[in-house]
Amino acid sequence: FLGPAAEGGAAPVQRDAVTAATTALAAAAGAWAVRVHEVPVNRAAVRTASLWKEHQ
């Protein structure tokens, strides 16, 4: 379902940004785990969202 949101097309390599955004949203909604291919990018997205929320 992320293909249409990916800038530049639906190729899996072009989905990292939308996957990271979705991972951060899932974490904010209380998900305790997600399965992703690019762990460092997704970890950074979750951490960034968490820090942003702390400083609101």
Secondary structure as GFF3:
##gff-version 3
##sequence-region A 1 56
A	DSSP	three_ten_helix	3	5	.	.	.	ID=ss1
A	DSSP	three_ten_helix	12	15	.	.	.	ID=ss2
A	DSSP	alpha_helix	16	28	.	.	.	ID=ss3
A	DSSP	alpha_helix	39	54	.	.	.	ID=ss4
###
